[in-house]
């Protein structure tokens, strides 16, 4: 699990992007809950990615 921890942010960004792409190409684009879920996954992924970069940094 420790090997996967630095990549959680990138994985969440990819999942959020895939959710937004799935809602674009299907009839699910009228459901705001899926759009908000994709957006929240991307925001959480960015936050986790920045946090992992700061944790690895010496400064």
N, CA, C and O atoms as a Tinker XYZ file with bonds, in Angstrom:
   236  protein
     1  N      0.822000   -1.194000    0.000000    73     2
     2  CA     0.000000    0.000000    0.000000    64     1     3
     3  C      0.868000    1.261000    0.000000    63     2     4     5
     4  O      0.483000    2.285000   -0.564000    81     3
     5  N      2.034000    1.180000    0.633000    73     3     6
     6  CA     2.901000    2.360000    0.673000    64     5     7
     7  C      3.418000    2.716000   -0.709000    63     6     8     9
     8  O      3.720000    3.880000   -0.974000    81     7
     9  N      3.526000    1.731000   -1.598000    73     7    10
    10  CA     3.978000    2.013000   -2.959000    64     9    11
    11  C      2.909000    2.756000   -3.748000    63    10    12    13
    12  O      3.226000    3.509000   -4.668000    81    11
    13  N      1.657000    2.548000   -3.395000    73    11    14
    14  CA     0.534000    3.160000   -4.113000    64    13    15
    15  C      0.186000    4.545000   -3.574000    63    14    16    17
    16  O     -0.450000    5.329000   -4.278000    81    15
    17  N      0.578000    4.859000   -2.370000    73    15    18
    18  CA     0.195000    6.108000   -1.720000    64    17    19
    19  C      0.593000    7.366000   -2.499000    63    18    20    21
    20  O     -0.218000    8.289000   -2.573000    81    19
    21  N      1.794000    7.458000   -3.085000    73    19    22
    22  CA     2.123000    8.693000   -3.819000    64    21    23
    23  C      1.293000    8.900000   -5.083000    63    22    24    25
    24  O      1.235000   10.009000   -5.613000    81    23
    25  N      0.658000    7.845000   -5.563000    73    23    26
    26  CA    -0.083000    7.941000   -6.812000    64    25    27
    27  C     -1.590000    8.075000   -6.630000    63    26    28    29
    28  O     -2.331000    8.038000   -7.612000    81    27
    29  N     -2.053000    8.228000   -5.403000    73    27    30
    30  CA    -3.492000    8.349000   -5.138000    64    29    31
    31  C     -4.060000    9.595000   -5.815000    63    30    32    33
    32  O     -5.166000    9.557000   -6.354000    81    31
    33  N     -3.320000   10.685000   -5.793000    73    31    34
    34  CA    -3.797000   11.921000   -6.420000    64    33    35
    35  C     -3.983000   11.767000   -7.912000    63    34    36    37
    36  O     -4.998000   12.195000   -8.461000    81    35
    37  N     -3.014000   11.160000   -8.576000    73    35    38
    38  CA    -3.102000   10.959000  -10.022000    64    37    39
    39  C     -4.242000    9.997000  -10.359000    63    38    40    41
    40  O     -4.961000   10.199000  -11.339000    81    39
    41  N     -4.405000    8.956000   -9.551000    73    39    42
    42  CA    -5.481000    7.993000   -9.790000    64    41    43
    43  C     -6.843000    8.664000   -9.648000    63    42    44    45
    44  O     -7.746000    8.403000  -10.443000    81    43
    45  N     -7.003000    9.527000   -8.641000    73    43    46
    46  CA    -8.279000   10.238000   -8.468000    64    45    47
    47  C     -8.550000   11.200000   -9.627000    63    46    48    49
    48  O     -9.694000   11.342000  -10.058000    81    47
    49  N     -7.513000   11.855000  -10.129000    73    47    50
    50  CA    -7.692000   12.749000  -11.272000    64    49    51
    51  C     -8.139000   11.957000  -12.497000    63    50    52    53
    52  O     -9.020000   12.401000  -13.233000    81    51
    53  N     -7.543000   10.795000  -12.718000    73    51    54
    54  CA    -7.924000    9.959000  -13.864000    64    53    55
    55  C     -9.352000    9.445000  -13.709000    63    54    56    57
    56  O    -10.111000    9.431000  -14.678000    81    55
    57  N     -9.722000    9.026000  -12.513000    73    55    58
    58  CA   -11.092000    8.537000  -12.285000    64    57    59
    59  C    -12.104000    9.658000  -12.503000    63    58    60    61
    60  O    -13.143000    9.446000  -13.128000    81    59
    61  N    -11.804000   10.850000  -11.990000    73    59    62
    62  CA   -12.706000   11.983000  -12.197000    64    61    63
    63  C    -12.850000   12.344000  -13.652000    63    62    64    65
    64  O    -13.945000   12.670000  -14.111000    81    63
    65  N    -11.743000   12.289000  -14.392000    73    63    66
    66  CA   -11.794000   12.575000  -15.823000    64    65    67
    67  C    -12.615000   11.525000  -16.563000    63    66    68    69
    68  O    -13.398000   11.860000  -17.452000    81    67
    69  N    -12.441000   10.265000  -16.202000    73    67    70
    70  CA   -13.217000    9.201000  -16.852000    64    69    71
    71  C    -14.707000    9.324000  -16.554000    63    70    72    73
    72  O    -15.537000    9.028000  -17.414000    81    71
    73  N    -15.050000    9.756000  -15.349000    73    71    74
    74  CA   -16.466000    9.965000  -15.012000    64    73    75
    75  C    -17.044000   11.091000  -15.862000    63    74    76    77
    76  O    -18.159000   10.974000  -16.370000    81    75
    77  N    -16.296000   12.177000  -16.019000    73    75    78
    78  CA   -16.788000   13.284000  -16.837000    64    77    79
    79  C    -16.887000   12.892000  -18.306000    63    78    80    81
    80  O    -17.815000   13.319000  -18.994000    81    79
    81  N    -15.952000   12.091000  -18.797000    73    79    82
    82  CA   -16.021000   11.620000  -20.185000    64    81    83
    83  C    -17.212000   10.689000  -20.368000    63    82    84    85
    84  O    -17.898000   10.751000  -21.388000    81    83
    85  N    -17.462000    9.827000  -19.384000    73    83    86
    86  CA   -18.592000    8.895000  -19.479000    64    85    87
    87  C    -19.928000    9.638000  -19.504000    63    86    88    89
    88  O    -20.850000    9.238000  -20.215000    81    87
    89  N    -20.031000   10.711000  -18.735000    73    87    90
    90  CA   -21.288000   11.458000  -18.749000    64    89    91
    91  C    -21.452000   12.240000  -20.052000    63    90    92    93
    92  O    -22.574000   12.534000  -20.463000    81    91
    93  N    -20.353000   12.571000  -20.690000    73    91    94
    94  CA   -20.421000   13.324000  -21.952000    64    93    95
    95  C    -20.942000   12.455000  -23.095000    63    94    96    97
    96  O    -21.738000   12.912000  -23.915000    81    95
    97  N    -20.493000   11.206000  -23.146000    73    95    98
    98  CA   -20.841000   10.345000  -24.262000    64    97    99
    99  C    -22.079000    9.490000  -24.018000    63    98   100   101
   100  O    -22.466000    8.713000  -24.892000    81    99
   101  N    -22.691000    9.610000  -22.884000    73    99   102
   102  CA   -23.926000    8.874000  -22.624000    64   101   103
   103  C    -25.038000    9.865000  -22.307000    63   102   104   105
   104  O    -24.840000   11.080000  -22.349000    81   103
   105  N    -26.180000    9.339000  -21.996000    73   103   106
   106  CA   -27.329000   10.202000  -21.691000    64   105   107
   107  C    -27.348000   10.609000  -20.223000    63   106   108   109
   108  O    -28.353000   11.132000  -19.743000    81   107
   109  N    -26.266000   10.380000  -19.512000    73   107   110
   110  CA   -26.207000   10.688000  -18.086000    64   109   111
   111  C    -25.813000   12.126000  -17.796000    63   110   112   113
   112  O    -25.662000   12.495000  -16.631000    81   111
   113  N    -25.642000   12.946000  -18.824000    73   111   114
   114  CA   -25.172000   14.316000  -18.600000    64   113   115
   115  C    -26.226000   15.203000  -17.939000    63   114   116   117
   116  O    -25.920000   16.315000  -17.508000    81   115
   117  N    -27.449000   14.721000  -17.858000    73   115   118
   118  CA   -28.479000   15.516000  -17.199000    64   117   119
   119  C    -28.471000   15.320000  -15.684000    63   118   120   121
   120  O    -29.148000   16.049000  -14.958000    81   119
   121  N    -27.713000   14.345000  -15.210000    73   119   122
   122  CA   -27.629000   14.078000  -13.770000    64   121   123
   123  C    -26.459000   14.858000  -13.185000    63   122   124   125
   124  O    -25.298000   14.559000  -13.464000    81   123
   125  N    -26.770000   15.836000  -12.391000    73   123   126
   126  CA   -25.730000   16.684000  -11.815000    64   125   127
   127  C    -24.873000   15.949000  -10.794000    63   126   128   129
   128  O    -23.729000   16.337000  -10.557000    81   127
   129  N    -25.403000   14.904000  -10.192000    73   127   130
   130  CA   -24.628000   14.181000   -9.178000    64   129   131
   131  C    -23.392000   13.532000   -9.784000    63   130   132   133
   132  O    -22.341000   13.510000   -9.143000    81   131
   133  N    -23.485000   13.010000  -10.985000    73   131   134
   134  CA   -22.318000   12.429000  -11.628000    64   133   135
   135  C    -21.305000   13.496000  -12.027000    63   134   136   137
   136  O    -20.098000   13.272000  -11.938000    81   135
   137  N    -21.785000   14.636000  -12.460000    73   135   138
   138  CA   -20.876000   15.714000  -12.824000    64   137   139
   139  C    -20.149000   16.254000  -11.595000    63   138   140   141
   140  O    -18.957000   16.556000  -11.652000    81   139
   141  N    -20.874000   16.373000  -10.487000    73   139   142
   142  CA   -20.257000   16.850000   -9.249000    64   141   143
   143  C    -19.279000   15.813000   -8.706000    63   142   144   145
   144  O    -18.235000   16.174000   -8.161000    81   143
   145  N    -19.608000   14.520000   -8.850000    73   143   146
   146  CA   -18.699000   13.467000   -8.411000    64   145   147
   147  C    -17.387000   13.525000   -9.179000    63   146   148   149
   148  O    -16.316000   13.412000   -8.583000    81   147
   149  N    -17.457000   13.699000  -10.483000    73   147   150
   150  CA   -16.241000   13.822000  -11.286000    64   149   151
   151  C    -15.420000   15.032000  -10.884000    63   150   152   153
   152  O    -14.195000   14.951000  -10.784000    81   151
   153  N    -16.086000   16.152000  -10.655000    73   151   154
   154  CA   -15.394000   17.374000  -10.246000    64   153   155
   155  C    -14.730000   17.203000   -8.881000    63   154   156   157
   156  O    -13.588000   17.622000   -8.690000    81   155
   157  N    -15.433000   16.593000   -7.938000    73   155   158
   158  CA   -14.861000   16.385000   -6.609000    64   157   159
   159  C    -13.685000   15.419000   -6.644000    63   158   160   161
   160  O    -12.724000   15.589000   -5.893000    81   159
   161  N    -13.747000   14.409000   -7.504000    73   159   162
   162  CA   -12.612000   13.491000   -7.642000    64   161   163
   163  C    -11.393000   14.224000   -8.177000    63   162   164   165
   164  O    -10.277000   13.984000   -7.716000    81   163
   165  N    -11.587000   15.102000   -9.129000    73   163   166
   166  CA   -10.465000   15.857000   -9.694000    64   165   167
   167  C     -9.886000   16.811000   -8.656000    63   166   168   169
   168  O     -8.666000   16.918000   -8.527000    81   167
   169  N    -10.740000   17.499000   -7.923000    73   167   170
   170  CA   -10.257000   18.425000   -6.891000    64   169   171
   171  C     -9.524000   17.675000   -5.793000    63   170   172   173
   172  O     -8.467000   18.118000   -5.344000    81   171
   173  N    -10.072000   16.540000   -5.351000    73   171   174
   174  CA    -9.395000   15.740000   -4.317000    64   173   175
   175  C     -8.077000   15.188000   -4.842000    63   174   176   177
   176  O     -7.096000   15.123000   -4.101000    81   175
   177  N     -8.041000   14.794000   -6.099000    73   175   178
   178  CA    -6.808000   14.287000   -6.683000    64   177   179
   179  C     -5.726000   15.343000   -6.746000    63   178   180   181
   180  O     -4.561000   15.057000   -6.474000    81   179
   181  N     -6.097000   16.559000   -7.102000    73   179   182
   182  CA    -5.127000   17.660000   -7.127000    64   181   183
   183  C     -4.613000   17.929000   -5.719000    63   182   184   185
   184  O     -3.418000   18.146000   -5.522000    81   183
   185  N     -5.507000   17.917000   -4.750000    73   183   186
   186  CA    -5.108000   18.162000   -3.365000    64   185   187
   187  C     -4.148000   17.083000   -2.861000    63   186   188   189
   188  O     -3.132000   17.397000   -2.240000    81   187
   189  N     -4.470000   15.799000   -3.128000    73   187   190
   190  CA    -3.600000   14.709000   -2.698000    64   189   191
   191  C     -2.251000   14.749000   -3.421000    63   190   192   193
   192  O     -1.219000   14.442000   -2.824000    81   191
   193  N     -2.255000   15.119000   -4.682000    73   191   194
   194  CA    -1.011000   15.184000   -5.439000    64   193   195
   195  C     -0.101000   16.293000   -4.901000    63   194   196   197
   196  O      1.099000   16.079000   -4.731000    81   195
   197  N     -0.654000   17.453000   -4.638000    73   195   198
   198  CA     0.132000   18.550000   -4.069000    64   197   199
   199  C      0.642000   18.168000   -2.688000    63   198   200   201
   200  O      1.784000   18.473000   -2.346000    81   199
   201  N     -0.177000   17.512000   -1.900000    73   199   202
   202  CA     0.226000   17.084000   -0.564000    64   201   203
   203  C      1.364000   16.068000   -0.623000    63   202   204   205
   204  O      2.282000   16.119000    0.196000    81   203
   205  N      1.311000   15.149000   -1.580000    73   203   206
   206  CA     2.391000   14.170000   -1.683000    64   205   207
   207  C      3.681000   14.816000   -2.165000    63   206   208   209
   208  O      4.766000   14.398000   -1.760000    81   207
   209  N      3.585000   15.828000   -3.023000    73   207   210
   210  CA     4.781000   16.536000   -3.475000    64   209   211
   211  C      5.406000   17.298000   -2.307000    63   210   212   213
   212  O      6.626000   17.291000   -2.145000    81   211
   213  N      4.579000   17.950000   -1.498000    73   211   214
   214  CA     5.103000   18.689000   -0.350000    64   213   215
   215  C      5.715000   17.738000    0.682000    63   214   216   217
   216  O      6.705000   18.075000    1.332000    81   215
   217  N      5.131000   16.565000    0.826000    73   215   218
   218  CA     5.641000   15.605000    1.795000    64   217   219
   219  C      6.997000   15.069000    1.367000    63   218   220   221
   220  O      7.846000   14.818000    2.223000    81   219
   221  N      7.230000   14.885000    0.083000    73   219   222
   222  CA     8.497000   14.378000   -0.423000    64   221   223
   223  C      9.577000   15.427000   -0.478000    63   222   224   225
   224  O     10.763000   15.102000   -0.529000    81   223
   225  N      9.176000   16.695000   -0.470000    73   223   226
   226  CA    10.130000   17.788000   -0.594000    64   225   227
   227  C     10.905000   17.991000    0.715000    63   226   228   229
   228  O     10.416000   17.653000    1.793000    81   227
   229  N     12.087000   18.532000    0.609000    73   227   230
   230  CA    12.889000   18.828000    1.791000    64   229   231
   231  C     12.563000   20.194000    2.392000    63   230   232   233
   232  O     13.039000   20.511000    3.482000    81   231
   233  N     11.780000   20.990000    1.718000    73   231   234
   234  CA    11.523000   22.354000    2.172000    64   233   235
   235  C     10.234000   22.463000    2.914000    63   234   236
   236  O      9.871000   23.549000    3.365000    81   235
